[in-house]
């Protein structure tokens, strides 16, 4: 009996000498993904009344930034008021000329700080977190071991999440066919990462120690947030086994600023669970 797990998919496939993108390569993002960068159409970005202009969508990477902004406001940093404009990545908004001018990589989130002259563009979610934390002097220890630990876990998240999103998330939730080898490969790596977090949080209240930092805000939407919400893979990965991780996750989920930040620039959900755009604190009501 042939073990079909060892057969090429499609049967007989061998990589060509030079790869070329197919006209129809399948999958959820097949209609917009291309092998080249740059703007595809002209569209200026809207500008609101606040110095901080965020262009994003409420994915795990987008949630990191809106959670930090809401935490800053809750901590009394009035200068962190912001406009959050929806960039619908399913419709290809990220390829407009204005957005690509802020982030040449055409990925959300992107931030423009118009309080500087000229305005400062910030892209990549981790860079935005550091920029805002340093700008307001909050949620990032100024020096010492705690600062290093915060950066340790922030960089861990930035390097590890692609295995969850582009790896497990793609092949488990978005790919046009189910490929056992690919799903097994990324499921194993995702569970290893969950175990890394669970082991660490067994002896630490927060990732960097006793203080809640941008490292927690970066990791929280992904582990295990994305596995519950975006990819619906929590049962498949037995997320409930990781009790120390879940203790940390549930404690952060109860923070009022997190409850607000996690719904900004989301486009669907139960009533009160999404807010397409945010321009004022009153928008949450």
ROZA-183969 format. One line per 3 residues: number of its first residue (from 1); their letters; for each residue x, y, z of N, C-alpha, C. Coordinates in nm, 3 decimals, m for minus. Each point is the difference from the previous one (the first is absolute). Example, Ala and Ser with C-alpha at 12.3 -4.5 7.8 and 13.67 -1.06 7.14 Angstrom:
BEGIN
1 = AS = 1.319,m0.569,0.780,m0.089,0.119,0.000,0.090,0.120,0.000 | m0.035,0.105,m0.072,0.082,0.119,0.006,m0.077,0.109,0.073
# end
This chain:
BEGIN
1 = XXX = 0.085,m0.119,0.000,m0.085,0.119,0.000,0.089,0.125,0.000 | m0.028,0.093,m0.089,0.082,0.119,m0.014,m0.031,0.099,0.112 | 0.105,0.054,0.059,m0.016,0.103,0.101,m0.012,0.134,m0.072
4 = XXX = m0.124,0.051,m0.009,m0.024,0.121,m0.079,0.066,0.123,0.061 | 0.039,m0.008,0.127,0.067,0.115,0.061,0.133,0.029,m0.066 | 0.058,m0.102,m0.064,0.132,0.015,m0.061,m0.006,0.032,m0.148
7 = XXX = m0.120,0.014,m0.055,m0.014,0.035,m0.140,0.006,0.151,m0.017 | 0.058,0.042,m0.111,0.000,0.143,m0.028,m0.141,0.047,m0.028 | m0.027,0.123,0.034,m0.133,0.057,m0.024,0.016,0.130,m0.079
10 = XXX = m0.046,m0.002,m0.128,m0.065,m0.108,m0.073,0.099,m0.112,m0.036 | m0.054,m0.113,m0.034,0.083,m0.117,m0.031,0.100,0.033,m0.110 | 0.125,m0.037,0.024,0.104,0.022,m0.099,0.060,0.139,m0.001
13 = XXX = m0.042,0.084,0.093,0.052,0.137,0.000,0.147,0.002,0.037 | 0.077,0.080,m0.074,0.139,0.028,0.033,0.022,0.150,m0.022 | 0.070,0.067,0.089,0.022,0.144,m0.017,0.070,0.031,m0.131
16 = XXX = m0.046,0.102,m0.074,0.067,0.037,m0.125,0.134,0.065,0.028 | 0.081,0.017,m0.102,0.130,0.065,0.018,m0.017,0.144,0.045 | m0.101,0.068,m0.053,m0.029,0.139,0.037,m0.149,0.011,0.032
19 = XXX = m0.033,0.048,0.120,m0.141,0.011,0.039,m0.067,0.118,m0.067 | m0.124,m0.019,m0.046,m0.082,0.107,m0.053,m0.137,m0.009,0.065 | m0.057,0.114,0.036,m0.132,m0.002,0.063,m0.106,m0.043,m0.100
22 = XXX = m0.090,m0.088,0.048,m0.110,m0.047,m0.083,m0.113,0.104,m0.001 | m0.078,m0.001,m0.105,m0.112,0.093,m0.011,m0.100,m0.023,0.113 | m0.023,m0.125,0.037,m0.092,m0.033,0.107,0.069,m0.099,0.094
25 = XXX = 0.053,0.050,0.111,0.072,m0.087,0.091,m0.084,m0.042,0.120 | m0.127,0.040,0.002,m0.091,m0.051,0.102,0.020,0.063,0.136 | m0.094,m0.029,0.092,0.009,0.049,0.136,m0.077,0.130,0.019
28 = XXX = m0.019,0.035,0.127,m0.082,0.115,0.035,0.052,0.130,m0.060 | 0.130,0.020,m0.005,0.056,0.126,m0.048,0.053,m0.010,m0.143 | m0.045,m0.100,m0.075,0.052,m0.022,m0.134,m0.022,0.118,m0.093
31 = XXX = m0.109,0.071,0.018,m0.032,0.108,m0.092,0.085,0.125,0.021 | 0.068,0.012,0.115,0.077,0.122,0.026,0.149,m0.025,0.021 | 0.041,m0.121,0.031,0.142,m0.025,0.026,0.079,m0.003,m0.131
34 = XXX = 0.111,0.068,m0.003,0.088,0.001,m0.116,0.145,m0.007,0.047 | 0.088,m0.029,m0.092,0.141,m0.017,0.033,0.079,0.131,m0.008 | m0.069,0.113,m0.029,0.072,0.126,m0.005,m0.064,0.100,0.097
37 = XXX = 0.078,0.100,0.039,m0.047,0.100,0.095,m0.042,0.127,m0.074 | m0.044,0.099,0.077,m0.034,0.129,m0.057,m0.149,0.025,m0.007 | m0.035,0.127,m0.022,m0.141,0.039,m0.009,m0.062,m0.053,m0.129
40 = XXX = m0.130,m0.030,0.008,m0.073,m0.049,m0.117,m0.106,0.098,m0.047 | m0.030,0.098,0.082,m0.097,0.102,m0.039,0.023,0.124,0.084 | m0.052,0.112,m0.048,0.015,0.127,0.070,m0.111,0.017,0.104
43 = XXX = 0.037,0.025,0.124,m0.097,0.030,0.104,0.073,0.066,0.116 | m0.037,0.122,0.029,0.058,0.070,0.113,m0.060,m0.054,0.130 | 0.078,0.009,0.106,m0.049,m0.043,0.131,m0.080,0.113,0.065
46 = XXX = m0.107,m0.035,0.070,m0.074,0.103,0.074,0.081,0.045,0.121 | m0.027,0.121,0.045,0.069,0.056,0.116,m0.105,0.056,0.095 | 0.006,m0.040,0.126,m0.094,0.046,0.100,0.055,0.114,0.083
49 = XXX = m0.060,0.023,0.115,0.030,0.118,0.081,0.117,m0.018,0.096 | 0.043,m0.124,0.024,0.104,m0.026,0.099,0.138,m0.009,m0.064 | 0.106,0.028,0.076,0.135,m0.015,m0.055,0.032,m0.143,m0.042
52 = XXX = m0.050,m0.098,0.073,0.028,m0.140,m0.031,m0.107,m0.055,m0.094 | 0.042,m0.041,m0.118,m0.089,m0.056,m0.101,0.040,m0.145,m0.026 | m0.090,m0.091,0.035,0.025,m0.143,m0.016,m0.081,m0.053,m0.117
55 = XXX = 0.066,m0.078,m0.084,m0.065,m0.062,m0.116,0.017,m0.150,0.017 | m0.112,m0.071,0.022,0.015,m0.136,0.049,m0.126,m0.081,m0.021 | 0.005,m0.123,0.043,m0.115,m0.088,0.010,0.017,m0.083,0.127
58 = XXX = m0.112,m0.045,0.057,0.004,m0.064,0.131,0.045,m0.144,m0.002 | 0.107,m0.029,m0.072,0.066,m0.130,0.005,0.085,m0.005,0.127 | 0.062,m0.114,0.031,0.089,m0.001,0.117,0.107,0.109,m0.004
61 = XXX = 0.060,0.023,m0.116,0.102,0.106,m0.007,m0.060,0.138,0.019 | m0.119,0.022,m0.054,m0.066,0.128,0.020,m0.041,0.022,0.144 | m0.046,m0.105,0.067,m0.044,0.013,0.139,0.112,0.043,0.093
64 = XXX = 0.121,m0.042,m0.028,0.112,0.039,0.086,0.004,0.151,0.020 | m0.013,0.073,m0.110,0.018,0.145,0.004,m0.119,0.068,0.065 | m0.121,m0.040,m0.034,m0.117,0.065,0.061,m0.011,m0.032,0.148
67 = XXX = 0.044,m0.118,0.041,0.004,m0.031,0.143,0.097,0.094,0.070 | 0.119,0.020,m0.056,0.096,0.091,0.063,m0.054,0.142,0.005 | m0.059,0.047,m0.108,m0.055,0.136,m0.001,m0.108,0.017,0.107
70 = XXX = m0.088,m0.099,0.013,m0.104,0.008,0.102,0.060,m0.009,0.141 | 0.104,m0.079,0.017,0.067,m0.008,0.130,0.067,0.133,0.033 | 0.060,0.064,m0.098,0.062,0.130,0.023,m0.103,0.104,0.043
73 = XXX = m0.113,0.001,m0.068,m0.106,0.093,0.036,m0.053,m0.028,0.140 | m0.017,m0.128,0.032,m0.048,m0.038,0.134,0.099,0.041,0.108 | 0.128,0.003,m0.036,0.104,0.039,0.096,0.015,0.152,0.011
76 = XXX = m0.081,0.075,m0.073,0.002,0.144,0.012,0.081,0.075,m0.103 | 0.047,m0.068,m0.105,0.079,0.064,m0.104,m0.095,0.055,m0.107 | m0.048,0.122,0.021,m0.099,0.058,m0.090,0.053,0.016,m0.142
79 = XXX = 0.131,0.014,m0.014,0.060,0.014,m0.132,m0.008,m0.125,m0.085 | m0.046,m0.109,0.057,m0.013,m0.125,m0.075,m0.135,m0.011,m0.071 | m0.082,0.106,0.005,m0.124,m0.004,m0.076,0.031,m0.025,m0.147
82 = XXX = m0.085,m0.075,m0.065,0.034,m0.044,m0.135,m0.124,m0.020,m0.085 | 0.021,0.006,m0.131,m0.100,m0.042,m0.098,0.045,m0.135,m0.054 | m0.091,m0.096,m0.003,0.030,m0.133,m0.055,m0.086,m0.021,m0.124
85 = XXX = 0.064,0.001,m0.115,m0.068,m0.015,m0.129,0.010,m0.145,m0.046 | m0.108,m0.053,m0.051,m0.003,m0.139,m0.045,0.071,m0.014,m0.135 | 0.093,m0.093,m0.004,0.062,m0.045,m0.124,m0.044,m0.144,m0.019
88 = XXX = m0.095,m0.022,m0.089,m0.058,m0.133,m0.017,0.091,m0.084,m0.089 | 0.077,m0.088,0.064,0.099,m0.078,m0.075,m0.065,m0.105,m0.090 | m0.125,m0.036,0.028,m0.069,m0.096,m0.085,m0.045,0.066,m0.131
91 = XXX = m0.010,0.131,0.000,m0.037,0.074,m0.121,0.121,0.060,m0.071 | 0.119,m0.015,0.058,0.121,0.052,m0.062,0.028,0.146,0.027 | m0.063,0.059,0.105,0.024,0.141,0.032,0.147,0.030,0.025
94 = XXX = 0.075,m0.100,0.045,0.140,0.020,0.037,0.090,0.030,m0.120 | m0.054,m0.013,m0.121,0.080,0.026,m0.119,m0.027,0.139,m0.059 | m0.075,0.083,0.070,m0.019,0.138,m0.044,0.128,0.079,0.015
97 = XXX = 0.018,0.101,m0.085,0.124,0.076,m0.001,0.029,0.069,0.133 | m0.104,0.050,0.066,0.022,0.067,0.127,0.051,m0.095,0.107 | m0.060,m0.118,0.007,0.044,m0.096,0.101,0.140,m0.051,m0.030
100 = XXX = 0.028,m0.031,m0.125,0.134,m0.048,m0.035,0.104,0.108,0.026 | m0.040,0.127,m0.009,0.092,0.107,0.033,0.039,0.001,0.147 | m0.090,m0.049,0.086,0.031,m0.011,0.143,0.072,m0.131,0.029
103 = XXX = m0.047,m0.108,m0.060,0.064,m0.130,0.018,0.029,m0.063,m0.135 | 0.122,0.007,m0.048,0.033,m0.057,m0.130,m0.019,m0.152,m0.006 | m0.014,m0.063,0.116,m0.025,m0.144,0.004,m0.148,m0.033,m0.014
106 = XXX = m0.087,0.102,m0.002,m0.144,m0.017,m0.023,m0.064,m0.099,0.097 | 0.035,0.011,0.127,m0.060,m0.084,0.104,m0.050,0.091,0.113 | m0.113,m0.038,0.058,m0.047,0.074,0.117,0.069,m0.054,0.124
109 = XXX = 0.013,0.084,0.104,m0.042,0.139,0.015,0.108,0.096,m0.044 | m0.040,0.126,m0.022,0.095,0.107,m0.028,m0.048,0.123,0.075 | 0.095,0.079,0.049,m0.031,0.116,0.083,0.070,0.123,m0.057
112 = XXX = m0.070,0.112,0.003,0.061,0.129,m0.032,m0.015,0.090,0.121 | 0.113,0.050,0.050,0.000,0.094,0.111,0.016,0.140,m0.059 | m0.108,0.076,m0.003,0.000,0.131,m0.062,0.038,0.111,0.098
115 = XXX = 0.042,m0.040,0.122,0.046,0.099,0.096,0.143,0.043,m0.029 | 0.068,m0.074,m0.088,0.137,0.035,m0.037,m0.001,0.071,m0.135 | 0.108,0.072,m0.029,0.011,0.071,m0.127,0.136,m0.031,m0.064
118 = XXX = 0.001,m0.079,m0.107,m0.117,m0.057,m0.068,m0.062,m0.115,0.081 | m0.116,m0.043,m0.043,m0.068,m0.110,0.068,0.088,m0.125,m0.002 | m0.015,m0.082,0.105,0.079,m0.122,0.013,m0.086,m0.120,m0.037
121 = XXX = 0.048,m0.081,m0.094,m0.070,m0.124,m0.032,0.062,m0.113,0.079 | m0.083,m0.091,0.047,0.048,m0.116,0.075,m0.076,m0.122,m0.052 | 0.074,m0.100,m0.045,m0.065,m0.123,m0.043,0.068,m0.120,0.064
124 = XXX = m0.067,m0.114,m0.006,0.028,m0.123,0.074,m0.051,0.017,0.144 | m0.086,m0.091,0.041,m0.069,0.013,0.128,0.097,0.012,0.117 | 0.107,m0.077,0.000,0.096,0.008,0.109,0.067,0.136,0.007
127 = XXX = 0.033,0.056,m0.116,0.061,0.132,m0.004,m0.097,0.106,0.051 | m0.128,m0.013,m0.034,m0.101,0.095,0.048,m0.012,m0.008,0.152 | 0.000,m0.121,0.055,m0.009,m0.015,0.146,0.117,0.068,0.069
130 = XXX = 0.121,m0.021,m0.049,0.117,0.061,0.061,m0.005,0.151,m0.014 | m0.038,0.048,m0.118,m0.007,0.144,m0.024,m0.095,0.068,0.097 | m0.119,m0.056,0.015,m0.099,0.061,0.089,0.041,m0.013,0.147
133 = XXX = 0.053,m0.116,0.037,0.041,m0.018,0.140,0.110,0.098,0.037 | 0.094,0.023,m0.090,0.108,0.094,0.029,m0.049,0.145,m0.008 | m0.092,0.026,m0.091,m0.053,0.137,m0.013,m0.071,0.044,0.128
136 = XXX = m0.073,m0.093,0.063,m0.077,0.034,0.118,0.064,m0.048,0.131 | 0.109,m0.072,m0.009,0.068,m0.046,0.120,m0.083,m0.096,0.081 | m0.063,m0.096,m0.067,m0.090,m0.092,0.071,0.005,m0.138,m0.063
139 = XXX = m0.017,m0.102,0.086,m0.011,m0.140,m0.040,0.128,m0.055,m0.064 | 0.111,0.069,0.019,0.131,m0.048,m0.042,0.100,0.048,0.104 | 0.054,m0.091,0.081,0.096,0.042,0.103,0.115,0.080,m0.061
142 = XXX = 0.044,0.101,0.073,0.100,0.093,m0.053,0.138,m0.062,m0.011 | 0.030,m0.097,0.085,0.135,m0.057,0.001,m0.001,m0.133,0.074 | 0.113,m0.067,m0.007,0.020,m0.119,0.081,m0.060,m0.128,m0.056
145 = XXX = m0.005,m0.099,0.089,m0.043,m0.133,m0.038,m0.143,m0.003,m0.053 | m0.089,0.078,0.062,m0.140,m0.001,m0.042,m0.015,0.051,m0.143 | 0.080,0.101,m0.036,m0.005,0.051,m0.138,0.048,m0.108,m0.097
148 = XXX = 0.108,m0.067,0.035,0.052,m0.106,m0.086,m0.101,m0.113,m0.015 | m0.062,m0.039,0.112,m0.101,m0.106,m0.006,m0.118,0.040,m0.087 | m0.040,0.127,0.007,m0.110,0.047,m0.084,0.036,m0.016,m0.147
151 = XXX = 0.121,0.042,m0.037,0.044,m0.015,m0.138,0.018,m0.147,m0.038 | 0.045,m0.083,0.094,0.012,m0.143,m0.029,m0.132,m0.056,m0.049 | m0.108,0.027,0.074,m0.129,m0.059,m0.033,m0.067,0.071,m0.117
154 = XXX = 0.025,0.129,m0.016,m0.053,0.069,m0.117,0.061,m0.057,m0.127 | 0.132,m0.020,m0.002,0.065,m0.055,m0.118,m0.037,m0.147,m0.020 | m0.021,m0.071,0.109,m0.048,m0.140,m0.011,m0.132,m0.003,m0.074
157 = XXX = m0.090,0.089,0.038,m0.130,0.001,m0.067,0.013,0.035,m0.147 | 0.077,0.099,m0.031,0.014,0.043,m0.139,0.058,m0.110,m0.088 | 0.091,m0.079,0.058,0.059,m0.108,m0.078,m0.081,m0.127,m0.002
160 = XXX = m0.082,m0.021,0.103,m0.073,m0.127,0.012,m0.136,0.002,m0.065 | m0.069,0.114,0.003,m0.138,0.006,m0.049,m0.017,m0.041,m0.146 | 0.096,0.025,m0.091,m0.020,m0.047,m0.137,m0.023,m0.150,m0.012
163 = XXX = 0.053,m0.078,0.093,m0.026,m0.143,m0.003,m0.147,m0.029,0.034 | m0.059,0.087,0.082,m0.141,m0.017,0.037,m0.091,0.053,m0.110 | 0.027,0.122,m0.048,m0.087,0.062,m0.099,0.022,m0.052,m0.140
166 = XXX = 0.117,0.026,m0.054,0.029,m0.045,m0.135,0.018,m0.150,m0.011 | 0.027,m0.066,0.112,0.019,m0.145,0.000,m0.128,m0.073,0.034 | m0.025,m0.019,0.129,m0.119,m0.074,0.042,m0.128,0.066,m0.049
169 = XXX = m0.012,0.131,0.021,m0.123,0.069,m0.037,m0.031,m0.015,m0.147 | 0.102,0.013,m0.085,m0.024,m0.012,m0.144,m0.044,m0.140,m0.037 | 0.078,m0.100,0.040,m0.029,m0.136,m0.046,m0.121,m0.061,0.070
172 = XXX = m0.028,0.042,0.124,m0.115,m0.054,0.073,m0.129,0.070,m0.040 | 0.005,0.132,m0.022,m0.124,0.076,m0.019,m0.019,0.055,m0.141 | 0.107,0.035,m0.070,m0.015,0.077,m0.124,0.035,m0.075,m0.128
175 = XXX = 0.086,m0.099,0.007,0.046,m0.067,m0.123,m0.117,m0.068,m0.071 | 0.004,m0.008,m0.133,m0.113,m0.061,m0.074,m0.011,m0.150,0.019 | 0.106,m0.067,0.046,m0.004,m0.143,0.029,0.068,m0.023,0.135
178 = XXX = m0.033,m0.112,0.064,0.063,m0.036,0.126,0.119,m0.091,m0.027 | 0.117,0.046,0.040,0.123,m0.076,m0.021,0.049,m0.047,0.137 | m0.009,m0.129,0.024,0.031,m0.054,0.133,0.141,0.035,0.044
181 = XXX = 0.096,m0.015,m0.089,0.138,0.027,0.038,0.017,0.145,0.048 | m0.056,0.096,m0.076,0.016,0.140,0.036,m0.070,0.032,0.133 | m0.122,m0.051,0.017,m0.074,0.026,0.124,0.072,m0.062,0.119
184 = XXX = 0.048,m0.122,m0.015,0.073,m0.064,0.110,0.127,0.077,0.034 | 0.070,0.045,m0.103,0.126,0.073,0.023,m0.024,0.126,0.083 | m0.100,0.078,m0.038,m0.023,0.126,0.069,m0.077,m0.018,0.130
187 = XXX = m0.081,m0.104,0.011,m0.065,m0.029,0.128,0.104,m0.036,0.105 | 0.098,m0.078,m0.037,0.105,m0.038,0.094,0.077,0.123,0.047 | 0.034,0.090,m0.093,0.075,0.119,0.038,m0.085,0.095,0.084
190 = XXX = m0.128,0.014,m0.032,m0.086,0.088,0.078,m0.016,m0.053,0.142 | m0.017,m0.131,0.016,m0.012,m0.057,0.134,0.132,0.015,0.077 | 0.111,m0.008,m0.069,0.128,0.022,0.067,0.006,0.142,0.055
193 = XXX = m0.045,0.096,m0.081,0.001,0.139,0.045,m0.096,0.021,0.117 | m0.116,m0.062,m0.006,m0.093,0.009,0.113,0.064,m0.055,0.127 | 0.076,m0.107,m0.014,0.067,m0.059,0.116,0.110,0.091,0.053
196 = XXX = 0.071,0.069,m0.090,0.100,0.098,0.043,m0.066,0.104,0.091 | m0.113,0.054,m0.045,m0.069,0.102,0.078,m0.055,m0.057,0.131 | m0.061,m0.116,m0.008,m0.060,m0.059,0.119,0.105,m0.028,0.107
199 = XXX = 0.115,m0.049,m0.041,0.108,m0.030,0.093,0.051,0.128,0.066 | 0.018,0.103,m0.080,0.050,0.127,0.053,m0.101,0.062,0.096 | m0.126,m0.001,m0.037,m0.103,0.066,0.080,m0.038,m0.079,0.126
202 = XXX = 0.051,m0.120,0.011,m0.020,m0.076,0.124,0.071,0.067,0.117 | 0.102,0.079,m0.029,0.078,0.063,0.107,0.009,0.152,m0.014 | m0.076,0.057,m0.093,0.001,0.145,m0.020,m0.143,0.049,m0.019
205 = XXX = m0.032,0.114,0.062,m0.134,0.054,m0.016,m0.020,0.053,m0.141 | 0.101,0.072,m0.051,m0.003,0.052,m0.136,0.127,m0.047,m0.071 | 0.009,0.026,m0.128,0.111,m0.055,m0.077,0.135,0.055,0.045
208 = XXX = 0.005,0.130,0.031,0.127,0.061,0.041,0.022,m0.005,0.150 | m0.091,m0.064,0.073,0.015,m0.011,0.145,m0.124,0.046,0.073 | 0.015,0.102,0.084,m0.113,0.048,0.081,m0.080,0.110,m0.069
211 = XXX = 0.055,0.059,m0.106,m0.064,0.115,m0.063,m0.064,m0.037,m0.133 | m0.115,0.058,m0.025,m0.072,m0.013,m0.126,0.064,0.094,m0.102 | 0.043,m0.055,m0.114,0.077,0.079,m0.097,m0.052,m0.022,m0.142
214 = XXX = 0.065,0.068,m0.093,m0.035,m0.018,m0.141,0.025,m0.143,m0.046 | 0.083,m0.075,0.070,0.019,m0.141,m0.037,m0.129,m0.078,0.019 | m0.070,0.024,0.111,m0.129,m0.066,0.022,m0.102,0.042,m0.105
217 = XXX = 0.000,0.128,m0.035,m0.095,0.049,m0.100,0.027,m0.058,m0.138 | 0.126,m0.030,m0.030,0.036,m0.059,m0.128,m0.038,m0.146,m0.008 | 0.022,m0.072,0.108,m0.023,m0.146,m0.001,m0.148,m0.032,0.017
220 = XXX = m0.071,0.075,0.082,m0.138,m0.034,0.037,m0.093,m0.025,m0.118 | m0.003,0.086,m0.103,m0.095,m0.026,m0.109,0.032,m0.126,m0.080 | 0.125,m0.045,0.007,0.042,m0.118,m0.077,m0.012,m0.130,0.080
223 = XXX = 0.041,0.003,0.124,0.010,m0.122,0.082,m0.082,0.014,0.127 | m0.115,m0.062,0.008,m0.061,m0.081,m0.107,m0.111,0.072,m0.074 | 0.001,0.136,0.001,m0.110,0.073,m0.059,m0.034,m0.040,m0.142
226 = XXX = 0.100,m0.008,m0.087,m0.026,m0.034,m0.140,m0.054,m0.142,m0.015 | 0.035,m0.088,0.092,m0.041,m0.140,m0.010,m0.147,m0.016,0.037 | m0.051,0.091,0.084,m0.143,m0.001,0.031,m0.079,0.073,m0.108
229 = XXX = 0.047,0.119,m0.037,m0.081,0.087,m0.085,0.024,m0.014,m0.148 | 0.121,0.028,m0.046,0.026,0.010,m0.143,m0.004,m0.136,m0.068 | 0.067,m0.099,0.058,0.016,m0.129,m0.067,m0.089,m0.111,0.055
232 = XXX = m0.066,0.024,0.113,m0.089,m0.099,0.060,0.071,m0.135,0.015 | 0.122,0.005,0.050,0.082,m0.121,0.012,0.025,m0.038,0.146 | m0.072,0.060,0.094,0.028,m0.023,0.142,m0.027,m0.144,0.040
235 = XXX = m0.109,m0.060,m0.051,m0.029,m0.140,0.035,0.102,m0.092,m0.065 | 0.032,0.026,m0.126,0.097,m0.080,m0.074,0.135,m0.006,0.072 | 0.039,0.112,0.060,0.129,0.007,0.068,m0.009,m0.023,0.151
238 = XXX = m0.120,m0.030,0.048,m0.020,m0.026,0.144,0.056,0.114,0.084 | m0.038,0.121,m0.033,0.052,0.118,0.069,m0.028,m0.003,0.149 | m0.111,m0.062,0.040,m0.037,m0.002,0.141,0.102,m0.075,0.087
241 = XXX = 0.091,m0.072,m0.061,0.104,m0.069,0.077,0.100,0.098,0.063 | 0.010,0.118,m0.055,0.105,0.093,0.041,m0.055,0.094,0.106 | m0.011,m0.048,0.123,m0.075,0.071,0.103,0.071,0.127,0.047
244 = XXX = 0.132,0.002,0.001,0.071,0.121,0.042,m0.015,0.109,m0.106 | 0.009,m0.038,m0.124,m0.022,0.094,m0.109,m0.142,0.055,0.006 | m0.098,m0.086,0.025,m0.139,0.045,0.005,m0.026,0.089,0.121
247 = XXX = 0.067,m0.025,0.112,m0.012,0.090,0.116,0.041,0.141,m0.039 | 0.115,0.010,m0.065,0.051,0.130,m0.047,m0.093,0.061,m0.104 | m0.043,m0.080,m0.095,m0.085,0.048,m0.110,m0.132,0.056,0.053
250 = XXX = m0.062,m0.072,0.091,m0.130,0.042,0.053,0.012,0.123,0.089 | 0.110,0.011,0.073,0.020,0.118,0.084,0.013,0.125,m0.086 | 0.077,m0.007,m0.108,0.017,0.114,m0.089,m0.131,0.032,m0.072
253 = XXX = m0.076,m0.103,m0.035,m0.127,0.021,m0.070,m0.098,0.082,0.082 | 0.015,0.002,0.133,m0.091,0.074,0.085,0.035,0.148,0.014 | 0.114,0.040,m0.052,0.039,0.140,0.009,m0.092,0.084,m0.089
256 = XXX = m0.059,0.107,0.052,m0.093,0.081,m0.081,0.063,0.051,m0.129 | 0.126,0.041,0.006,0.065,0.052,m0.122,0.017,m0.109,m0.105 | 0.024,m0.123,0.044,0.013,m0.112,m0.093,m0.136,m0.030,m0.064
259 = XXX = m0.105,0.007,0.081,m0.134,m0.024,m0.054,m0.034,0.101,m0.109 | 0.047,0.124,0.017,m0.025,0.100,m0.103,0.093,m0.020,m0.119 | 0.128,m0.013,0.028,0.098,m0.007,m0.108,m0.018,m0.118,m0.093
262 = XXX = m0.047,m0.113,0.052,m0.009,m0.121,m0.083,m0.111,0.007,m0.103 | m0.095,0.094,0.015,m0.110,0.004,m0.096,0.017,0.108,m0.106 | 0.101,0.086,0.014,0.018,0.111,m0.094,0.043,m0.052,m0.137
265 = XXX = m0.061,0.054,m0.103,0.028,m0.036,m0.140,m0.038,m0.143,m0.033 | m0.082,m0.062,0.084,m0.060,m0.129,m0.038,m0.125,0.027,m0.081 | m0.031,m0.090,m0.091,m0.111,0.022,m0.092,m0.119,m0.091,0.023
268 = XXX = 0.010,m0.092,0.093,m0.112,m0.090,0.025,0.009,m0.055,0.141 | m0.111,m0.060,0.044,m0.006,m0.058,0.133,m0.136,0.027,0.062 | m0.014,m0.042,0.124,m0.124,0.024,0.073,m0.011,0.149,0.030
271 = XXX = m0.121,0.049,0.028,m0.016,0.141,0.037,0.094,0.039,0.114 | 0.070,0.110,m0.019,0.096,0.045,0.100,0.136,m0.064,m0.011 | 0.016,m0.092,m0.096,0.126,m0.072,m0.015,0.082,0.051,m0.118
274 = XXX = m0.050,0.103,m0.068,0.080,0.056,m0.109,m0.030,0.148,m0.015 | 0.102,0.076,m0.040,m0.010,0.143,m0.022,0.086,0.031,m0.123 | m0.067,0.025,m0.111,0.073,0.014,m0.127,0.105,0.110,0.004
277 = XXX = m0.035,0.114,0.058,0.096,0.108,0.013,m0.018,0.067,0.137 | 0.107,0.059,0.047,m0.003,0.065,0.131,0.062,0.139,m0.016 | m0.075,0.103,0.036,0.049,0.137,m0.010,m0.015,0.075,0.131
280 = XXX = m0.073,m0.059,0.095,m0.024,0.064,0.129,m0.039,m0.108,0.099 | 0.026,0.025,0.128,m0.035,m0.098,0.103,m0.150,m0.030,m0.001 | m0.080,0.097,m0.042,m0.145,m0.021,m0.002,m0.042,m0.104,m0.103
283 = XXX = 0.088,m0.029,m0.094,m0.035,m0.099,m0.103,m0.028,m0.137,0.058 | 0.054,m0.029,0.117,m0.022,m0.132,0.060,m0.142,m0.014,0.055 | m0.069,0.111,0.017,m0.136,m0.008,0.051,m0.102,0.020,m0.111
# end
